[in-house]
Amino acid sequence: MENSADAPAERIRIVNLLASSEPLEGVRAAGWVRTTRRGKEVAFINLNDGSCFASLQVVLEPDLPGFEKISRVGTGACLAVKGDLIPSPASGQNWELKAREVTILGDADAEYPLQKKRHSFEFLRTIAHLRPRSNTFGAVFRIRSALSFAVHQFFRDRGFLYVHTPIITANDCEGAGELFRVTTFDAENPSRRENRIDWSKDFFGERTGLTVSGQLEGEAFATAFSDIYTFGPTFRAENSNTSRHASEFWMIEPEMAFADLAADCRLAEDFLRYLVTFVLENCTEDLKFFNDHIEKGLIEKLETLAGAQFRTLTYTEAVKALSSAGRDFEFVVEWGLDLQSEHERWLTESYVGGPAFIIDYPAAIKAFYMRLNRDERTVSAMDLLVPRVGEIIGGSQREERPEVLSRRMREAGIEPESLWWYMDLRRWGSCPHAGFGLGFERFLMYVTGMENIRDVIPFPRTPGNAAF
């Protein structure tokens, strides 16, 4: 057949064809060629449209119009096929499509880079525009899509309001100063006043950047709608090249009015258990691939977490347990220092034997907005730790007392006037409230077994890399 720019109408997704309960005549499918095999009397093409992990075997017989050309089509080519869905005699598949008519929608030459069955993840990152066509990344991004839906379903079922918080902001929620600056100034010649950049002349009239968190704005909505959540992109200008850091990533951040730390922990436990159960029930085929090829025992790990009891330890209790562990850690264990991944993993894998909340951290190592406890040394913060990973969720009860919040901000080097609207929330109708954050990509790494954050986000943004 001649090349055509128009795909045939009424296409049936391959996932639906493979799930058919009976033979079908005159069906239409379309997809990309994974493999071709040609014999003397017949040729076979494995076609995949991304709707499921499995491919559909298309059978080409010599009387098919254009047989010679179509049977030699290259891996990666895009085809539209009309034919009959019939039982397959081959093992491992129930159905195959006997082609009556095939249209080459887009050919692919021998330079198509996904010719081999296996490529390193490092290589595939250099062709991020094509890697979704591979088995591994097809599975990654189907699970990512499914879990994105599950996030919204969880909060919708509980009456939470979905809030789109700003991407451009004048706030540095974490206080670390790791913001990407947003400006219209000429980098070579910015507006200056007394040898300093005059941000009042910039587009927004003040110094702005890409958000590191939607939490602060989320708190404003929680004081009007009670229960809200954000789910959107966040950014960190942190020059880190580890497998767990990206410059652009997605965060899920619920915020609840009239809630304390205990309520925050309950929601975090319910949320994590819901997502893990959802992926086990709805992503079976893709999870099996990860279990067989990426992380042995992955499904068992997820099933164990879904049914686990979540323990709670104070930070002080955790430090005491670590100090009595009888083993040498790379990082020092001492009250007042933050827990490292090796400490968190020991606590979950050796001490608790399952997921655990660590609560009541020292105030000095936590953010200004976390509620100060009565001892004036600790704050009502929590980290949810899971085996093999460590921290997966972090949250706190927020400081609702204006005088305490003002003092904590000044101790952190933040002038309360710079967050006047945030202080207003404490002046007018303040209430106890709490929330947490879950890094979506970190969670995806956990449920897929993928070891690098660059491999669970479609187009990774990391230091020195924004190629696509």
N, C-alpha and C positions, 0 to 999 in steps of 0.2 A: 504493500500500500504506500501511497505517497505520504510525505510528512504533512501533518495538519496542525494548525494552531489551536484548533477547537477540540477539547475532550468531549467524548460522547456524554449525553445526558443520562440521568438516572443511574449513576454509578452506585454500586453496592460496596460498602467497605469490606475489606478482606476479613476482618474480625467477624462480621456477620455471615459471610459466606462459609467460613470454617465452622461456624456454630449451627449451620443449617441442619434441620432434622430430616430433610429429604432432598433428592436430586432436584435440580432447577434447570430449566431450559431458557436460553436467550438472555442470560445475565450479562451485565457489564461490570468490569473491574478496571482499575487503573493503579499504577504504582511504578516503582523503580526496580530495575533488574538487580538482583543480588548475585545470582549465578546462572550460567547456561551450560547445558550438556547436549551434545549432538551425536546421534547414532546414525545408522544407515537408513532406517525407516522412520525415525521419530526424533524430535528434539524436545528438550525440557527447559523451561525458564522458571526460576524461583522469583516471584514478584512480591514486593512488600510495599504497603502504603502507609506504614507507621501506626495503623490503628491497633496493632497487636504485635507481640514478639514474633510469632510464627509468620512464615511466608506462604503464599499460595503457589502450588506447582501448576504451571500452565503447560499443556501438552500441545505440541505443534506437529501436524502430520504433513507429508509432502504435498498433498493436494491443497493445502492452505495457500491462498493468494499471497505472493511475496515471500514464500517459505525460505528461499535461499538467503535473502537479505535479513529477514527477521530472525532466523535461527543463528545468525552470526552477530547479532546485536551485542554491543559491549556492556560490561558491568557498569551500572550507574545510569543507563539509558532509561527514559521514561516511556512507558507503553500504556495504551488503552486496549483492552481486550474484550471482545464479545464472544460468548460461547456457552457451553453447557456444563453445569456443575454435576460431576458424576463420581461414584465411589472410586476411591483410589486403591489399586492393588498393592501399592508400596506400603511398607511398614512405617509406623509413626505418623501417618496422616489419614484422615477419613475421606477427604475430598480432593479432587483436582479439577482444573478447568480445561475442558477440551475446546481449543480455540477454533472459532469459525472465521473470525476477522480480527486482525491486529493492526493498530495504528501506532507508528513511531511518533510520539509527541515531541521527544527531544532525544537526540542520539548522544552517545558518549564515546570519546576516542580512547586510545590505549594509554593516554596520560592521566586518566581518571585515577586519583591517588588512593582509592579504597579497593584496589584490585585484590590485595591479599586478604586472607581471613582474619589475621591478627596484626594489630599495630600497637605500638606503645602509646600510653596515654599522653606522654610528652609530645610525640609526633602529632597526635590528633588535636592537641591544643593549637598547633600551628595552622590547622584547617578547621577552625571552629565553625565555619559556615557549612562544612560537609559532614562533620562528625555526628550530627543527629541521625544520619543514615546508617551508622554502625549499630550492631546489636547492643553493645553496652550503653551507648548514649541514647539510643531509642528507649531502652528500659529506664534509664535515669530520668528522662524528661517526661515519660508517661507517668512515673511515680510522682514527680514534682507537680505535674498538673493535677493528679488525683488528690494529693495532699493539700494543694492550694484550695481546692473545693472543700475538702474536709475541714480546713480551718474556718472557713466562712459558715459551714453548716453547724459546727460546734457552737459558735457564738450566736448564730441566728436562733438556734433551738433554745438558747438560754436568754433570749431577749436583749442581747447586747446591740448597741448602735455602732455601725461601722463608720469611722471617721477618717477622712483624707486629710492628714496633717501636712503642713508645708514642707516642701523639699528645700526651698530657699529660706534661710532663717538667720536672725541676728543672735540666736541663743546657742551657747555651747553647753548642752545638757550635762555632759560628763565632766566638763571643766578641764579637759586635758589639752585643749587648744589645737586638736588635730583636725581642723576643718579645711576643706577645699574652699578657697576664697572665690566669691562671685563678684565680679567687678566689670565695669565698662571702661575703666581707666586704661590709657596707653601704658603698657608695662614699662616702656622706655622713658616715659615722661608723664608720670601721674601728677594729679593736682596736689600741690603742696602749700602748706602754711607754716611759717616758722620752721622750715626744714623737716616738717612732719607731713605725712600724707593726710590730706584734708578729705576725710570720708564723707563729709557733708555735701561735697560736690559730686559724689558718685551717684549712680543710677537710683539707688534706694535711699540715699541721704544718710547712710550709716554703713558700718562695716558688716558685711553679710557673708554667709558661706552655705555649703550644702549640709543638710541636717545630719547629725549623728544619732538622733533619736526623735521620735514623735511624742515622747512621754509628757513633756511639759504642756504642750498644747492639748494632749489627751486629758490631762488633769482638768483643764478648763471645761472640757465637754462633760467630764464625769460629774462636775458640780452642777450640771444642768440636766443630764440624762441618766445619771446614776451609774449605769454599766455601759462601757464603750470599749472598742478595740481599734487599733490601727494595724494595717498590714501593708507595708510599702518599702520602697528602697531607702537605704541609709548609707552614709559615706564616712570613711575614715582616711584622712591623709597621713596614715602611719606607714613609714618606710619599712614594712615588714614583708619578708618573702617566705614565711613559713607556710606549711600545708594547710593551716587553719585560718589564715588571714586573707581577706580580700578588701580592695579599696571601695567596692560597691557591693552591697549585699542587702538582703531583705529581712526585716524584723517584724515580729508579731508582738504587739504590746497592748494587753488589756488593762483597763483601769476601772476600779470599782469604788463608788462612794459607799459610805457606811460599812466599811470593811476594815478588819485589822489583819495582822500578819497571819494568824491562823486561817482566816478565810482566803487569804492570798495563796497559802500553801495548798489548801483544798482545791482551789480552782486549777492550780498548776498541775497537781496530781491527776485530776479528772481530765484535763486537757491532754497531757502526755499519754495517758492510758487510752483516751479516745483515738488519738492519731495513730498510735501503734496498732490498736485493734482494727482501725479502718484499713490500714495498708495490708494487714494480714488477710482481711476478708475480701478486699477489692483489687489487689494487685498480685494475685497468686502466681501467674505465669512469669512476670518480671522478677518477683522476689525469688522464685526458684532459680532463675538464671544467676542472680547475685549469690545465692546460697551455694550453687554448684561451682561458680567460676571466680567469685571475688572474695567472699568471706565464708569459709566453711562454718556451719553452725549458726548462720545468721538468723534463720527462721526460728530456731530454738531460742536464741537470745531474745528475739522480739516477743515470742510467746511467753517466756519467763517474765519479762518486764511487764507485759500486759496483765499478768496475774499476780504480780509481786505485792508484798506489803511494803509501804513506804515508811521508813523510820525517820525520826527527828532527833538531832543532836544539837546542842549549843556549840558555838565555836570553841568555847572553853573546854567542853567535854571532848571535842574532836582533837584539840591540841594535846590534852592530857593522854588520850589514847595513842596518838602518834608518838608522843614522847616515850611511851612505855612499849612501843612496838618491838623493840629489840632488833632493829635493823638500821642500817645507815642510808639515809636519804641524801640525794644530791643537794637539795636545798634545806637550809636550817629550819627546824621546827621551833618556833618561839612565839609566845603570846604577843600579839601586836603585829605580826607579819602575816601577809596574805598566804592562803593555802595554794600550793602549786599542784599541777596535774598529777604528779606522782603521789602526793598526799591524798588527793581526792580519790584516786583509783584505789589506793590501799584501804581507805575508809570503806568504799563500797564493795570491793572484791574480797578483802581479808577480814575486816572488822565487822561490818554490818551484813555482808553477804547479799547485797541488793541495793536498790535505790535509797537515797537518804537526803533529807533536808538538813542543811547546816544553817543555824539561825543565830541571831544576836552577835554580829561581828563587831570588832572594835570600830568606834566612830572614826578614828583617825585614818582608816584605810578605805572608808566608804564615802559615797557622794553626799553633798550637803543636804539634799532633799529627803534623806532617810530619817525616820523619826527617832529622836534621841530617847533611849530608855532611861528609867529612873536612876540607874547607877551612874549616869552621865559619862560612862566609858564606852558603852555599846549602843548600837542602833538596831531597830527592828527590821533587819535585813535577812534575806534567805537566799541560798543557792541550792538548786536541786541537782544532785550528783547521781550519775548512773554508772554502772560498771563498764570498763573498757574505755570510757571517754572522760569521766569527771563531770565538771559543770556543764549542764545543758540548758538550764533556765536560771535567771537571776532576777530578784525582785525585792520589794520592801513595802512596809507601811510608810506612807509619806508623812512628812512633818507638817501638821495642820496648824500648829501654834505660831502665830506671827512673830512673837518676840524671840522664840527659840530658833525659828527659821532664819530670821535676820542675823542672829549671832552666829549661826552655823555658816551662813554665806560669807560673812566677814572673815571668819576663821579660814575659809577656803580661798580667800582673796577675791571674792566677788562682791561688788557693791550692790546692795539690795535695790538701789534706784535703777540699776541696769536691767532688772527684771521686775519693774514696778507692777506690771499686769499680773505677774505670778504672785506677788505679795498681795495684790487686791483680792485674789481668791481666798486669802486668809483673813482679810478684813471684813469681807461681806459674805456671810453664809458659809463659813468654813465648816468642815466636817471631817471625821476620820475617813481616810481612803487609802487604797493600796493597789499595787499593780506589779507586773513583771514583764520581762522581755525574753523571747525565744528567737535566737538566730535561725532563720529557716534553713540556710545552707548547712549549718552545723548539724541540725536535726536530720537533714537529708543524708549527710555523710553517715550518720548513725544507722539509719534504716536501710541503706543500700550497701554499706560496707566500703564505700569509696573512701580513699584515704587522703584525697586532696580536694580542698574546697573549690579549686578551679574546675573540677570535673562534675560539679553538681549545679552549676549556673551556666546558662546558655552562652554568654559571651563574657568571660571573666575579665575584670578590671583589677590589675595588680601593678605595683611599681614597675615602670618601664614597658607596660603592655596595655594598649588600648587599640589594637590593630583592626578590630572588626566593629 
